[in-house]
Amino acid sequence: MTIVSIAERLGQDGFLARSLHRDYRHVTQAVDAPGSLVSFDVLNELIASHRLEPPRLRLSADGEVLPQHRYAVPVTTRRHTVWQRTHPAELHQCLSGGASLAIDAIDELHEPVADLAQHLESWLRTRIQVNAYASWTPTEGFGIHWDDHDVIVVQVEGAKRWRLYGPTRQAPMHHDVAFPEPPPETPVADVVLNPGDVLYLPRGWWHAVTADQGTASLHLTCGIGPHTGAHLIGWLSERLRTHGLVRADLPLHACPGAQEAYVESLRKLLLDALDEPDLIGRFAAARDAEDLGRLRPSLPFLNGVPADPYLAVRLTTGRARLTKARDDDGAEVIRFTAAGQEIDFAPATASLLRRLLEGGWWTLADLATAASLAVPDAAGVVGELVDGQAACVRAGHR
């Protein structure tokens, strides 16, 4: 698959060990068919068929967001709600005059991009949001800037120049105590992305992007949700609320000796929590379990999943996990964890569940065959996943 090739071309485990959060990577021809992800035709359809309001859809030039009235007019409905209708002529004028077009979270609007995000989530074990950017002129849409998350950029059409200046503050955050120093005048790298090329940038790296190659440019930026020490501490604070000491009022009005005793007890509790084995692994598993993914209904199937071999099934999250466990009676089970749910299945369903973890749509017949189950039994497994909001179904094609 196209998405798998991104991980492979970036280096799979080698990338995770040596490049992730550390240094940029530029890989040419990493995606075989980038146009299968998104296209200008798709952008036309999304803008025409969705009421996309800023900041979901926005135009920017020279680091400034253009006011919406430059390319849209308000429309009042019979129900007295107001929405902004994009006017193509004014939109074209703004874009030809140097503005860049951005659509945030296009992974929630276009299924091939959702597939890209879901596969990256399965690989990187974190939330991915994909934005689309289109430019027509050498004017920089966003100026020299840095992002508070790592990104994987996929060039889809045309070409775009990326000037990379490196970081001036280690791991800057969205809510931080200081702002990075300005970037140096000379970039550390100057690369041009062509269709199929991929660029990885760690957070905090200053960069400037321009479509100065004489072609219209369209690219996707996959924002990688960070997991920081601050997130780990916040997660620990949630878990430690089971202790009365943590829930208790601070001894603000007690004598100094009592206050010192409280702090010492709290310190011991925190140190014990930090000494727990595989703490980071359990944090990652907990965050995967909580992620709701891209929730999707399964209309018209309101009362269970029919045993239709042509019915199509997919997971709604790329961060589901399968583990071996034992139920309350001590019997071995396969534990499926995703979307805030923990569901135990018989070991015979393992192959069915692993097939779903590969991503994309599968027919109920495919899933039943993978696990040597009857179609009605496979429908029962899928039904539990749908009830848990971890999967969705749609009518298949006979």
Secondary structure, DSSP 8 states (H G I E B T S, - for coil): -HHHHHHHHHTHHHHHHHTTTT--EEETT--S-GGGT--HHHHHHHHHHS---TTTEEEEETTEE--GGGTEEEEE-TTS-EEEEE-HHHHHHHHHTT-EEEETTGGGT-HHHHHHHHHHHHHH-S-EEEEEEEE-SSS-SS-SB--SSEEEEEEEES-EEEEEEEESSSS--SS-SS------SS-SEEEEE-TT-EEEE-TTEEEEEE--SSS-EEEEEEEE----HHHHHHHHHHHGGGSHHHHS---TTS-HHHHHHHHHHHHHHHHHHHTSTTHHHHHHHHHHHH---S----TT--S-----TT-EEEES-S--EEEEEE-TTS-EEEEEEETTEEEEE-GGGHHHHHHHHT-S-EEHHHHHHHTT--HHHHHHHHHHHHHTTSEEEE----
